[in-house]
Amino acid sequence: MLLELAIGDAYGAGFEYADIGMIRQHNNLTRYVQHPRHNIRPGAYTDDTQMTLAIAEAMVSNISWEPLALAQKFVEVFKRDPRPGYATGFYHFLQQVRDGEQFLKEIKPVSDKSGAAMRAAPLGIYPSIDQVIERCTFQATLTHNTPGGINAAVAASLMTHYFLYDLGPKQNLGAFLEKHVPGRWSSPWRGSVKSQGWMSVQAAITALTRSASMSNLLKACIQFSGDVDTVATIALAAGSCSHEIAQDLPPHLLNTLENGPYGRDYLRQLDARLLSLLETYKSGYN
């Protein structure tokens, strides 16, 4: 899950809000591309993956699921590896806060954008829909305590849950989400994706239902244009859990994904710990 979503994030980072002509020319999965305006190295992931690491680490470490502990994890993961890709205001906020206590004191959690949704995929590992919703709602309220921010995050987490627990075919994903989360999740997304969280999630669902392979899924996410790194992060996390989607991402995208202290090898190790957690939950679920 984490490797795939990081590839989607890093690949999408080269195309985020880029001109449609540039997307048509370069969206062929041959390599990570340099964004025409952003100073993000090709193959480097962004805030989407980094904040997902905070959630995943909190899960496998079994820290208390309460505001201070999770806020501290957000700060810790950023401070150890500061990187571009965050919204400017939130990047400066994370730079100046010392710890989770200051984070909670000074954060203004009024956004309806995609920040809480982009990091929600690992939460689908929890064994019940109610627990996924509860845990995801909680993490979303720390930064995106709005109906739009929360609903997008919950939908993103339930996407991975749906596939991990084999709750139905991918064509029924939108209808499943509509039973549990307010939103028109089964309506096909058309056009460029803007910054609101529900837009990225709806586009990711549309790409998933239309794709039979991870390679086609990644290209489909980018073709929307707009906030495509977030669309690809959400979609590839879910797609990696579906037995209906061929796991055929090009090996060179894996091999050229960044591999610093928290890069490819670290993601692989953390993925293994998440899988172990999933197997524990499934043994009780069955």
N, C-alpha and C positions, 0 to 999 in steps of 0.2 A: 504493500500500500504506500509506504513512505517513499520508496524509490520511484515508483511510478508518478506520484503526485509531484515530487521534486523535479522529475524530467518535464512534466507538463508545465510547471511553474517556470523553470529555466528556459525552456523552449519558447513559451508564451511571452516571457520578458522581452524578447527581441522584437515582438510585434505589438506590444501594448499601445493602443491608440495610434498605431502607425497608419500611414496612407494605404488605402485598399490596393493600390497598384503595387506597392512594395510587398504586401501580403501575397498577392497573386504571383508575383515573381519568385519569392523566396520560400513560400510555405510548402516545401517538398520533403522535409525531414532529412535532408542530406547533411545538415549541420545546424548547430546553434548559430544564430546570426546576431551581429552587433546592432543594437537599436540605433536608429538614426539620430536620436536626441539624448537618450539616457546613458549615463556612464556606468553601465552594468556589464561586467565581463561576460562574453558568451560562455554558457555552461554554468554560470553561477545562479543559484536560486535566490529568491527574494523573501520578503516578509511573509508571504503565504506559507512557505515551507518552514521558516524559522518559528513562526507562532504555532504551527502544527506540532513542531518538536516540543514546545513547551507543554502542550496538551498531552502528547504521547508520553513524555517523561513523567508528568504528574500521574498518569494512569499506571504505568509500570512500577513506579516508586511507591504507589499506594499512599501518597500523602493525603492528609485530611482534605476533603473536598469543601473547603471554606474560603471566603474571599481573600484573607491575608496570604494563605499558602499559595493560592493560584496566582495572585498578583505578584508575589515574590518570584515565582517561577517565570512569569513573563519578563520581569526585570532582569533576572539572572541570565536567561537565554539570550537576551539582547546584549547585555553588557559583556558577555564573554566573547561575542562575535559580532560587533556592530557592522551593519551592511546597508547599502542603499536599497531602495525599493519600497520603503514605508511611505505613507502619506507624510508630507513635510511636517505638518503640525505634530503628528504622533511621534515621528522620529525625534524631533527636538524635545518633546515631552519625555521620551524614554532616555534621552541623553542626560536630562537634568535631574530626574528622580533618582534617589539613592537606594530605595528599597520598596518592598510591597506596601508598607505602611504609608509612605509618601504617595505612592501610586494611587491608592484608594482615596486618600485625602484630596488629591488634586485633579484626578481624572474627571472629565465631564462626559458621562456615558450616554450621549444623546444622538449618536449617529445611527442612520439606517443603512449605512453602506455595507460592504461585504466582509469587513474584517473579522467578524465573529463566525461567518460561514466558511471562510477560506481555511480555517483551522479546525473545523468540526469533524472531519472524516473519522479520526480514530475512535470517537465516541460511539460510533455504530457498533463497536465490539461488545458493548454491554448487552446482556442477554435478553432484556425485555424492552419493548417499545417505551413503556412508562419510564424506565430508568434512563434510557437514551434521552428522552425528552427532558427529564428532570436535570440530568447532568449538563446537557447542552444549553438549556435555558439559563442555568446558573452561570456557566462560563460566559455566555453572551451578555448577561446583564452587567458584567464588570466594565465593558467598553461600549456596548451597543444596546442599551436598555430602552429599546423602542420596539413597537410591534413588528416593524419591518426588519430590523436587525435580528431580533430573536427568531422570528418565523423562518427567515432565510437560513439561519444557522441550524435550527432544528431539522429543516428539510434536508440540508446537506448531510447531517449526521445520520438521518434515517435512510438516506440513499445507500450508504455503505451497509447499514444494518439489514436492509432489504435483501441485498445480495449475499452477505455473509451467512445469513440464516435461511437463505433459499425460500423466500416468502412468495415468490411468483416470478413470471417471465418479465423481462425488461420492458416489454411493451405496456405492462400494467403499472409501471413504476409511478407515473404521474397520478393515476387514480388512487394508488395506495397512499401516496403522500397527502392527497386531498382529504382522506379520511382522518388524518391525524394533525394536519397543520393548515391553517388558513392560507389560501393562495390558489391560483389557477395553474397548478403544476403540470397538468396534462395538456395545457394549451401550447402549441408549438411556438418557439421563439423565432422572430424574424428581425433582421437588421442588426445594427451595431449595439453592443452591450455597454450600457453606462454604468455608473458606480454604485447604484443601489444593489443591495445584496440579493434581492429576489430576482433581479435580472440575470445575474451570473448563474444562479441556481437553475432558473428556468431554461437558460441557454444550455447549461450542462445536461439537463434532462433530455432536451431535444436532441442534442448530439448523441447521447447514449442510445436513445431509442432508434436512431437511424444508422448506427454503426455496428458492424459485425466484428471489428478488430480494433485493437488499441491504436494502430497506426492511422487508420481512417478516423478514429475518434479524435485523436490529437489534431489532425488536419482540419476536421470539421469545427472544432472549438476555435481555432485560429481564424477560420474563414468568416466568422461572424464579424470580426473587427471590434475594436473598443477594448474593454477590460478583459482581454483574452487570456492573460496569464492566470487570473482567478478562475475563469471558466474552465481552463484546462486542468488546474489544480483539483477542483471539485470533481470534474468528470473522470479524470484518470484515477483518482482515488477510488471512486465507485466502480469504474470499469475493471480495475485490477481484481475486484472481488466477484466478478460475474463469470459464471461458466459459459455464458452465451457469447462472450467476447474473446476472440483469439488474442493471446498475449504475445504480440508480434512487434513490440517496439524495436526499432533498429538498434542493434548492439552498440553502434558507435555513439548513440545518444547516451547510453549508460556509461560507456567507457570514457566519454569526454565530459560527463557531469563532474562538477568540482569535487575534489577529494581531499580537502583540508581536514582539520580536526573534527569538523561536524559535517563532512561531506559524504561521499558515496559509501565508504566503508562503515561510517557511523550510522548512516541511515539503514544499511543492511542489518547491522547488529540490533538496532532498535526495532526494526521490522520483526526480527526473530523473537524479541521479547513480547511484542504485541501479539504475534501468532501464538505464543505459549499461553498468554492471557486468554485469547480467544478459545483455545482448546480447553482450557479449564472451565470457562463459562459454558461451552457447548456440551461438555460432559455432564454438567448439571442440567442444562437445557433439555437434553434428550432423555 
